[in-house]
Amino acid sequence: MNTKNYATLDGNEAVARVAYKLNEVIAIYPITPSSPMGEWADAWMSEGRPNLWGTVPSVVEMQSEGGAAGAVHGSLQGGSLTTTFTASQGLLLMIPNLYKIAGELTAAVLHVAARSVAAQALSIFGDHSDVMATRATGCALLCSASIQEAHDLALVAQAASLKSRVPFIHFFDGFRTSHEVQKIELLEESVLRAIIDDRTVYDHRSRGLTPDRPALRGTAQNPDVYFQARESVNPFYDVCAEEVQKAMDRFAQLTGRRYQPYEYHGAPDAERVVILMGSGCETAHETIDYLVAQGEKVGVLKVRMYRPWDGSKFISALPETVKAIAVLDRTKEPGASGEPLYLDVVTAFYEATSTPLSERSVPKIVAGRYGLSSKEFNPAMVKSVLDNLSQESPKNHFTVGINDDLTNTSLEYDPSFSIEPDSVVRAMFYGLGSDGTVGANKNSIKIIGNDTDNYAQGYFVYDSKKSGAVTVSHLRFGPNQIRSTYLITQANFIGCHQWTFLEKLQVLGSAAPGAVFLLNSPYGPEEVWDKLPLEIQEVIVRQGLKFYVINANQVARETGMGNRINTIMQTCFFALAGILPRDEAIAKIKKAIEKTYGK
């Protein structure tokens, strides 16, 4: 593999790299999980990095997300290419300005790390409840399912927005995509130049307010004209889907990576299809491949362009053989007849032809909710959804991934169902927030991704307390693209960085037979066995684990590192995993330490 154009980074950085290059003004206000996009932009501005046109973007931090949206609106009205990054309540504070930006037909792209909106409680984790609250603003909604997609579609959204004059919200799943680390192919600046049509930039400039060409905007309208003016935007929305498709086709010519607004994957004669948006598409894609290989007639339809909704394009993407469809929404709208994507799918079928509904065969369509606030969504759940479609009367308006013992909406699933291939190394590390475990593991996955031919993925689970709480790092690497956007359940390497976890956590609960178990232990090899809890001893014996210990705390003290054991445990992981020759691995780790902690 040619590593020249590859990098291992998280979703926020992948998007920020493109957004920074394609804008002149970036108004920011930090909100989890979108904050790193603004932080990257701010850092690059301070370094004097130029954008695509050779100028250094102005990155301005405002007093709130409402202020950021106002700054974006004002800057756009001046003719500057402008963006912002946000999520959750922050996006909701921008809604009044989004109506104006869209109503004035102003090209712009907002990048959103989609996150739960506080309802019964606040959550910093990911679902689609925030972007769904913007459906009526007139902004286009373009969804990315992976880090590679987020990097690529950030460019597609900008090109389509400039061409159509419809502002875009480009969104991807908070944490699951924004903070996951993946090896991706980076876009060359030449590709950005080829996709962004300079004429559309000049047109955007020419619409900027200037005393040299006075224009009147921001007026009030009465009943005599408001309705007519509101309908006048229709032609722009009618062609928006086509502009997205053209941008995607041009992108495919230049990069070889092909995207569709509605993309089907699976058996060509599928009878059961699941439809969804976001990172769940990757899990479904992987599960469908496994089930099709078993002879099942199943498929997945990935929705990338949610607004404007193109019902005819959507229908034509589905196989004609489909008999049952499950539409999965990552949001809840209490009291509604169904969640947003489900209602649009039903409407698309209802309006598909002029033939009366009673005279045509329409698939059975059921709705489901999944993954709210980053709730786990894995292949076992995808299989459960597809199994439900096999029933004579499939459960409708179901939930999957929880046990709803109140209103009994849940589908049951088999938690032992696993499709992870043996070619993928799956490593889990248990640490404390603030002990450096996550930072070291981010460096590990970047070393593996950047310095070997492996594809690599890292995902880091920590709660909203962060410092002092338990962190679990999930690392995967192997020879093929990794679509596993879910937690590891069968690990072939487990590192436990704190002895006390043995009594408190099921650190070996996900250990695969024959896995390596590395423990930071105050006890040496001669005495450690007798000090282990009985349950741990039983798992080690039953699963035939290879057990290693090191007193990392003692090593840290003796080398003047205080309580920082992270890089010591990292070195042990590389030694045991054998990914790189020993001396090379140590050199790479030292280089990563300099980069991470040098500042």
Backbone hydrogen bonds, N-H to C=O, Kabsch-Sander energy under -0.5 kcal/mol:
donor,donor_aa,acceptor,acceptor_aa,energy
3,T,1,M,-0.8
5,N,2,N,-0.5
6,Y,3,T,-1.4
7,A,184,I,-2.3
9,L,7,A,-0.7
9,L,182,Q,-2.1
11,G,177,T,-1.1
11,G,180,E,-0.9
12,N,178,S,-2.2
14,A,10,D,-2.2
15,V,11,G,-2.1
16,A,12,N,-2.6
17,R,13,E,-2.3
18,V,14,A,-0.8
18,V,15,V,-0.5
19,A,15,V,-2.7
20,Y,16,A,-2.8
21,K,17,R,-1.1
22,L,18,V,-1.5
23,N,20,Y,-0.9
24,E,81,L,-3.2
25,V,81,L,-2.0
26,I,58,S,-3.1
27,A,83,T,-1.7
28,I,26,I,-0.5
28,I,60,V,-2.9
29,Y,85,F,-0.5
34,S,31,I,-2.1
35,S,31,I,-0.8
37,M,34,S,-1.6
38,G,34,S,-0.8
38,G,35,S,-0.6
39,E,35,S,-2.2
40,W,36,P,-2.9
41,A,37,M,-2.0
42,D,38,G,-2.5
43,A,39,E,-2.4
44,W,40,W,-2.7
45,M,41,A,-2.3
46,S,42,D,-2.0
47,E,43,A,-1.3
48,G,45,M,-1.5
49,R,44,W,-2.5
51,N,55,T,-3.0
52,L,21,K,-3.0
54,G,51,N,-1.8
58,S,24,E,-3.0
59,V,57,P,-0.7
60,V,26,I,-2.5
60,V,58,S,-0.6
62,M,28,I,-2.4
62,M,60,V,-0.6
68,A,64,S,-2.1
69,A,65,E,-2.5
70,G,66,G,-2.0
71,A,67,G,-2.5
72,V,68,A,-2.3
73,H,69,A,-2.6
74,G,70,G,-2.6
75,S,71,A,-2.7
76,L,72,V,-2.6
77,Q,73,H,-2.1
78,G,74,G,-1.0
79,G,76,L,-1.8
80,S,75,S,-2.0
82,T,80,S,-0.6
83,T,25,V,-1.9
84,T,109,V,-0.6
86,T,111,H,-1.7
90,G,87,A,-1.6
91,L,87,A,-0.7
91,L,88,S,-0.7
92,L,88,S,-1.8
93,L,89,Q,-2.0
94,M,90,G,-0.6
94,M,91,L,-1.0
95,I,91,L,-0.5
95,I,92,L,-1.1
97,N,94,M,-0.6
98,L,94,M,-2.1
99,Y,95,I,-2.1
100,K,96,P,-1.3
101,I,97,N,-3.0
102,A,98,L,-2.6
103,G,99,Y,-2.7
104,E,100,K,-2.2
105,L,102,A,-1.9
106,T,101,I,-1.9
107,A,105,L,-0.5
109,V,82,T,-0.7
110,L,168,F,-2.7
111,H,84,T,-2.2
112,V,110,L,-0.6
112,V,170,H,-2.6
113,A,86,T,-1.5
114,A,112,V,-1.2
114,A,172,F,-2.1
116,S,125,F,-2.9
119,A,121,A,-1.5
126,G,174,G,-0.5
128,H,330,R,-3.0
130,D,115,R,-0.7
132,M,128,H,-2.0
133,A,129,S,-0.6
133,A,130,D,-0.8
134,T,131,V,-1.6
135,R,132,M,-1.1
137,T,134,T,-1.8
138,G,135,R,-0.6
140,A,167,P,-3.1
141,L,307,R,-2.0
142,L,140,A,-0.5
142,L,169,I,-2.3
143,C,304,R,-3.5
144,S,171,F,-2.4
150,A,146,S,-2.6
151,H,147,I,-2.2
152,D,148,Q,-2.3
153,L,149,E,-3.9
154,A,150,A,-1.1
155,L,151,H,-0.6
155,L,152,D,-0.9
156,V,152,D,-1.7
157,A,153,L,-2.9
158,Q,154,A,-1.3
159,A,155,L,-2.4
160,A,156,V,-2.7
161,S,157,A,-2.4
162,L,158,Q,-2.2
163,K,159,A,-1.8
164,S,160,A,-2.7
165,R,161,S,-2.7
168,F,108,A,-3.1
169,I,140,A,-3.2
170,H,110,L,-3.0
170,H,168,F,-0.6
171,F,142,L,-2.6
171,F,169,I,-0.7
172,F,112,V,-2.0
174,G,114,A,-2.3
176,R,174,G,-2.7
177,T,173,D,-2.2
178,S,173,D,-1.9
179,H,175,F,-1.3
180,E,175,F,-0.6
181,V,458,G,-3.1
182,Q,9,L,-2.4
183,K,456,A,-1.5
184,I,7,A,-3.0
184,I,182,Q,-0.6
186,L,5,N,-3.9
186,L,184,I,-0.6
191,V,188,E,-0.8
192,L,188,E,-1.5
193,R,189,E,-2.3
194,A,190,S,-1.9
195,I,191,V,-2.1
196,I,192,L,-2.4
197,D,195,I,-0.8
198,D,196,I,-0.6
200,T,197,D,-1.1
201,V,197,D,-1.2
202,Y,198,D,-2.5
203,D,199,R,-2.5
204,H,200,T,-2.1
205,R,201,V,-2.4
206,S,202,Y,-2.7
207,R,203,D,-1.0
207,R,204,H,-0.6
208,G,205,R,-2.1
209,L,77,Q,-3.9
210,T,213,R,-0.5
213,R,210,T,-1.2
217,R,215,A,-0.5
225,V,222,N,-1.7
226,Y,222,N,-2.3
229,A,225,V,-2.7
230,R,226,Y,-2.5
231,E,227,F,-1.8
232,S,228,Q,-0.8
232,S,229,A,-0.6
233,V,230,R,-0.8
234,N,231,E,-1.7
236,F,233,V,-1.2
237,Y,233,V,-1.4
238,D,234,N,-2.3
239,V,235,P,-1.1
241,A,237,Y,-0.6
243,E,239,V,-1.9
244,V,240,C,-2.1
245,Q,241,A,-2.3
246,K,242,E,-2.5
247,A,243,E,-2.3
248,M,244,V,-2.4
249,D,245,Q,-2.5
250,R,246,K,-2.6
251,F,247,A,-2.2
252,A,248,M,-2.2
253,Q,249,D,-1.9
254,L,250,R,-1.6
255,T,251,F,-2.3
256,G,252,A,-2.3
258,R,256,G,-0.7
263,E,302,K,-2.4
264,Y,262,Y,-0.5
265,H,300,V,-2.5
267,A,298,V,-2.4
270,A,267,A,-1.6
271,E,297,K,-2.1
272,R,297,K,-1.7
273,V,324,A,-2.2
274,V,299,G,-2.1
275,I,326,A,-2.8
276,L,301,L,-1.7
280,G,277,M,-0.5
281,C,278,G,-2.3
282,E,279,S,-1.0
283,T,279,S,-1.1
284,A,280,G,-2.5
285,H,281,C,-2.9
286,E,282,E,-2.2
287,T,283,T,-2.2
288,I,284,A,-3.1
289,D,285,H,-2.1
290,Y,286,E,-1.6
291,L,287,T,-2.6
292,V,288,I,-3.1
293,A,289,D,-1.8
294,Q,290,Y,-0.8
295,G,292,V,-1.8
296,E,291,L,-2.4
298,V,296,E,-1.4
299,G,272,R,-1.6
300,V,265,H,-2.9
301,L,274,V,-2.5
302,K,263,E,-3.3
302,K,300,V,-0.6
303,V,276,L,-2.3
303,V,301,L,-0.6
304,R,261,P,-2.9
304,R,302,K,-0.7
305,M,261,P,-1.7
306,Y,141,L,-2.5
306,Y,304,R,-0.9
307,R,141,L,-1.4
311,G,309,W,-0.7
314,F,310,D,-2.3
315,I,311,G,-2.6
316,S,312,S,-2.3
317,A,313,K,-0.9
317,A,314,F,-0.8
318,L,314,F,-0.6
318,L,315,I,-1.3
322,V,319,P,-1.5
323,K,271,E,-2.8
324,A,271,E,-2.3
325,I,364,K,-3.4
326,A,273,V,-2.3
327,V,325,I,-0.5
327,V,366,V,-2.8
328,L,275,I,-3.1
328,L,326,A,-0.6
329,D,327,V,-0.5
329,D,368,G,-2.6
336,A,333,E,-2.1
343,L,339,E,-2.1
344,D,340,P,-2.1
345,V,341,L,-2.2
346,V,342,Y,-2.6
347,T,343,L,-2.3
348,A,344,D,-2.3
349,F,345,V,-2.0
350,Y,346,V,-2.3
351,E,347,T,-2.4
352,A,349,F,-0.9
359,E,356,P,-1.9
360,R,357,L,-1.2
362,V,360,R,-0.8
364,K,323,K,-2.6
366,V,325,I,-2.8
368,G,327,V,-2.4
369,R,398,F,-2.2
370,Y,329,D,-1.7
371,G,400,V,-0.5
374,S,126,G,-3.1
374,S,371,G,-1.1
375,K,372,L,-1.1
381,M,378,N,-1.1
382,V,378,N,-1.8
383,K,379,P,-2.7
384,S,380,A,-1.7
385,V,381,M,-2.2
386,L,382,V,-2.1
387,D,383,K,-2.8
388,N,384,S,-2.1
389,L,385,V,-1.2
390,S,386,L,-0.6
390,S,387,D,-1.1
391,Q,388,N,-1.4
397,H,367,A,-0.6
398,F,367,A,-2.0
399,T,409,T,-1.9
400,V,369,R,-1.7
404,D,402,I,-0.7
405,D,403,N,-1.5
408,N,404,D,-1.0
411,L,399,T,-2.1
417,F,414,D,-2.0
424,V,421,P,-1.4
425,V,423,S,-0.5
425,V,477,F,-3.1
427,A,425,V,-0.5
427,A,475,L,-3.2
428,M,493,F,-2.7
429,F,473,S,-1.9
430,Y,495,G,-3.0
431,G,429,F,-0.6
431,G,471,T,-2.7
433,G,469,A,-4.1
435,D,432,L,-2.8
437,T,432,L,-0.5
440,A,436,G,-2.5
441,N,437,T,-2.3
442,K,438,V,-2.4
443,N,439,G,-1.9
444,S,440,A,-2.3
445,I,441,N,-2.5
446,K,442,K,-1.8
447,I,443,N,-2.5
448,I,444,S,-2.5
449,G,445,I,-2.5
450,N,446,K,-2.9
451,D,447,I,-2.3
452,T,448,I,-1.0
455,Y,478,G,-3.3
457,Q,476,R,-2.8
458,G,181,V,-2.6
459,Y,474,H,-2.4
461,V,459,Y,-0.5
461,V,472,V,-3.1
462,Y,460,F,-0.7
463,D,470,V,-0.5
466,K,463,D,-1.4
467,S,465,K,-0.9
468,G,433,G,-3.5
469,A,466,K,-2.1
471,T,431,G,-3.1
472,V,461,V,-2.3
473,S,429,F,-2.6
474,H,459,Y,-3.5
475,L,427,A,-3.2
475,L,473,S,-0.6
476,R,457,Q,-2.9
477,F,425,V,-1.7
478,G,455,Y,-1.9
483,R,481,Q,-0.6
485,T,483,R,-1.9
486,Y,484,S,-1.5
491,A,510,S,-3.7
492,N,426,R,-2.0
493,F,426,R,-1.3
494,I,516,V,-2.7
495,G,428,M,-3.1
496,C,518,L,-2.9
497,H,430,Y,-2.7
497,H,495,G,-0.6
501,F,498,Q,-1.4
502,L,499,W,-1.8
503,E,500,T,-1.0
504,K,500,T,-1.0
505,L,501,F,-3.3
507,V,505,L,-1.6
509,G,506,Q,-1.9
511,A,508,L,-1.5
512,A,491,A,-3.1
514,G,543,Q,-3.2
515,A,512,A,-1.9
516,V,492,N,-1.8
517,F,546,K,-3.4
518,L,494,I,-2.9
518,L,516,V,-0.5
519,L,517,F,-0.5
519,L,548,Y,-2.5
520,N,496,C,-2.5
521,S,519,L,-0.9
521,S,550,I,-2.3
527,E,524,G,-0.6
528,V,524,G,-2.2
531,K,527,E,-0.8
531,K,528,V,-0.9
532,L,528,V,-1.0
532,L,529,W,-0.9
536,I,533,P,-0.5
537,Q,533,P,-2.0
538,E,534,L,-2.5
539,V,535,E,-2.0
540,I,536,I,-2.4
541,V,537,Q,-2.2
542,R,538,E,-3.1
543,Q,539,V,-2.9
544,G,540,I,-0.5
544,G,541,V,-0.6
545,L,540,I,-1.9
546,K,515,A,-2.7
547,F,545,L,-0.7
548,Y,517,F,-3.1
550,I,519,L,-2.0
552,A,550,I,-1.4
555,V,551,N,-1.9
556,A,552,A,-2.6
557,R,553,N,-2.3
558,E,554,Q,-2.6
559,T,555,V,-1.5
560,G,557,R,-1.3
561,M,556,A,-3.3
562,G,556,A,-0.6
564,R,561,M,-1.9
565,I,563,N,-1.3
566,N,435,D,-0.7
569,M,565,I,-2.3
570,Q,566,N,-2.0
571,T,567,T,-2.0
572,C,568,I,-1.7
573,F,569,M,-2.2
574,F,570,Q,-2.2
575,A,571,T,-2.0
576,L,572,C,-2.5
577,A,573,F,-2.9
578,G,574,F,-1.7
579,I,574,F,-0.5
585,A,581,P,-2.8
586,I,582,R,-2.4
587,A,583,D,-2.2
588,K,584,E,-2.4
589,I,585,A,-2.5
590,K,586,I,-2.5
591,K,587,A,-2.1
592,A,588,K,-2.4
593,I,589,I,-2.3
594,E,590,K,-2.2
595,K,591,K,-2.1
596,T,592,A,-2.7
597,Y,593,I,-3.0
598,G,594,E,-1.6
